[in-house]
Amino acid sequence: MRKGKQSWIFPNKPVIVSTGVSVGPFEASGKLIADFDIIHDDLWMGEDSYEKAQRVLMEEAAQTAIQKGNKTKNDVQFFIAGDLINQITPSSMAARTIQLPYIGIFGACSTSMEGLALASFILNYNGADYVVTGASSHNAATEKQFRYPTEYGGQKPPTAQWTVTGAGAALLKKNENEKGLPVTTSATIGKVIDLGMTDPYNMGGAMAPAAADTITAHFNDLSLDPSYYDLILTGDLAKIGREITFELLKKNGLNIEWEKFQDCGLMIYKDDQPVQAGASGAGCSATVLYGHILNEMQKGTYKKVLVVATGALLSPLTYQQNESIPCIAHAVSIEMNE
């Protein structure tokens, strides 16, 4: 049901049954290697293009989530996925392989939470028994589309971010009163916010106002205090965007503890990896949430988490036509069902 202006609550609390995460070699050198299911030792992954390699990541993540849930694709009604490449081609090609009824979505790097919100909505109202949702990105494929091919070797400014090579997926089902599993309890659908930024090397700064807008809307719609959550996790604002968002939230009257306000783009890589401001990409929040965060929830580290994935809705066409960068953020709350 709708709550407030732009939020849904899920009284039936769809269950996140299992997840799958597949990543590239650079991610395997980061902080979260223990939370990944499949690790590739090269960017090509046996394919002849980076886009095809990204398709492999999405296929593996979705299939792993289904297998870990002790299900087959015959048990699943829908596959919801998206990515950053033109016409979300890697996701659509993965859907060709997986052979499930497919809903392709595009929210740039906010795609992971857009998909989780839609899957939860479908399950909450008995539109399916099982749904798989996920998102992916590939450093080499994304960089050559939005900036320069990695082979070009162009120098990046400190505000730039490193696109994650990885895919994360989750298998969700209708709640049958199982205890000890994470469930989705609400979602806040973001508005497009554009403050006129045009620099594709400062995605964190561009996306920060959208993140602050959605987080503020979430707490207003649900009449919650930020202390309700153990962790408020943004998708890929990285260092620049996290700091800006934190200041914007304070101006909006939200008192959030700095230590409880974290970002996936600062969690996946080690400090000595050359990622400038941090990580980004549709696979950033997907791999961190469906790998590390849900594992930590199972361990008891967190009981209530708000995940806010942010996306810059630019394209090569809009950039070439000197358009500014419209941005969006979608939030989903996840709690342990106890």
Secondary structure as UniProt FT lines:
FT   STRAND          2..3
FT   TURN            4..6
FT   STRAND          7..9
FT   TURN            11..12
FT   STRAND          15..23
FT   HELIX           25..28
FT   TURN            31..32
FT   HELIX           33..35
FT   STRAND          38..39
FT   TURN            45..46
FT   HELIX           50..68
FT   TURN            69..70
FT   HELIX           73..75
FT   STRAND          78..82
FT   HELIX           86..88
FT   HELIX           89..98
FT   STRAND          102..104
FT   HELIX           108..110
FT   HELIX           111..124
FT   TURN            125..126
FT   STRAND          130..137
FT   HELIX           139..146
FT   HELIX           150..152
FT   TURN            158..159
FT   STRAND          162..163
FT   STRAND          166..173
FT   STRAND          181..188
FT   TURN            200..201
FT   HELIX           203..222
FT   HELIX           226..228
FT   STRAND          231..234
FT   HELIX           238..251
FT   TURN            252..253
FT   HELIX           258..260
FT   STRAND          261..263
FT   HELIX           264..266
FT   TURN            271..272
FT   TURN            276..277
FT   STRAND          279..280
FT   HELIX           282..287
FT   HELIX           288..293
FT   HELIX           294..299
FT   STRAND          304..312
FT   HELIX           316..320
FT   TURN            321..322
FT   STRAND          327..337
//
